[in-house]
Amino acid sequence: MIDLFAGCGGMTRGFVEAGFEPVLAVEHDRAAAATYAVNFGGAHVLPVDIARLAAGDIPRADVIIGGPPCQGFSNLGSRSVDDPRNQLWREYLRVVEHARPKVFVIENVDRFLSAPEFALLRAHTSGYELTTGHLIAADFGVPQRRKRAFVIGSRIGAIPLPSPTHDRAAWHGTETVLRGLPEQPATTRLPDSRIDFDGRPVPGVFKSADLHLGRTPTPLSLERYRHIPPGGGRFDLPDDLLPRCWREKRTGTTDVMGRMRWDHPSLTIRTEFYKPEKGQYLHPEHHRPITHQEAARLQTFPDDFGWCGTKIEIARQIGNAVPPLLAAAVAHHLRAHLTNTAPPTPPCPLC
Ligand SMILES: C[S@@+](CC[C@H](N)C(=O)[O-])C[C@H]1O[C@@H](n2cnc3c(N)ncnc32)[C@H](O)[C@@H]1O
């Protein structure tokens, strides 16, 4: 398989678990590409802008995975494949044309199916039958309510999206992966180590426990955290603790300054999960945001996954990733279609 826009390899991780062999990964962020390389091998990783990927470097593959980042532009009239804003889509389609996979899978933000980028893709993928829909990570055993758009393109007959493996009553709460980690992280800094990647040093390789990183909140922030109960958020703050912008804006952005619940999956882990003002990122019990290690666990990265980059870069890799457990469900399902066998139901590692 080929992973385009591979990030740290969350999606690849799930596919490798289902038995796929990566033959090419393209990722232009050096830290993310380094993380990918330490986990899946460096020989097939190209840390370049996809536009610089030469046709001769594109191998044949059964499957292409990954989704070009959605630019989110709103000009619905602009659906030309030549529009510079569509470069990433043009590149994705170029690789599909060269590799001629049997199947390709795109994961993207939930509004993607109504975005111009998707209209463009649909118009330019002749020979492939497309199946589209949304998958909720919690339905596949991930302790997170992350809802993402998926597209499966197939030239071996239409392939439906996989069916959920966990109904709502069986959803994992945050407790499944967060319970037992130290209340107070011992440090705010990553260890001082570097590896050489692509001819230059990159911070790393860090193990899961290295990512249990604390912050140094102000007394005012701590006072705010203390007022927020599990499942609550900024609406639980008394007036005198509200920042002015929130006092003046009483509606919208309901999940900010939110606190997770032990018995519910978290909301979506995004790239700035270490900032409580950006979402529901307060620990279910402790008066602090979740750490990088906790975010990686909520994304179902295994503890033996290695990480490279600065704190900010690693947070971006974690928040951008497809949860490996969700990716594995998609991968097992595809494998069954590719090999004409009954889809297996692998045991859930968190149950
Ligand atoms: C949503 S993330 C991918 C996450 C990945 N699928 C995973 O599961 O870990 C999108 C990635 O595309 C990369 N990217 C964006 N533009 C690119 C380009 N022109 N060439 C190569 N990579 C690019 C970004 O650096 C980012 O890591």
The ligand as an ORCA input file, in Angstrom:
! r2SCAN-3c Opt
* xyz 0 1
  C      -4.364     14.868      8.359
  S      -2.642     14.687      8.275
  C      -2.478     12.959      7.905
  C      -2.616     12.056      9.065
  C      -2.314     10.609      8.737
  N      -3.235     10.063      7.770
  C      -2.321      9.756      9.994
  O      -3.219      8.921     10.147
  O      -1.424      9.922     10.852
  C      -2.232     15.402      6.729
  C      -0.740     15.448      6.454
  O      -0.507     15.962      5.130
  C       0.760     16.570      5.144
  N       0.872     17.410      3.947
  C       0.200     18.551      3.674
  N       0.549     19.044      2.474
  C       1.473     18.196      1.953
  C       2.212     18.169      0.736
  N       2.071     19.136     -0.172
  N       3.056     17.146      0.511
  C       3.223     16.171      1.453
  N       2.560     16.148      2.626
  C       1.679     17.137      2.883
  C       0.752     17.347      6.447
  O       2.083     17.664      6.888
  C       0.025     16.372      7.373
  O       0.941     15.608      8.135
*
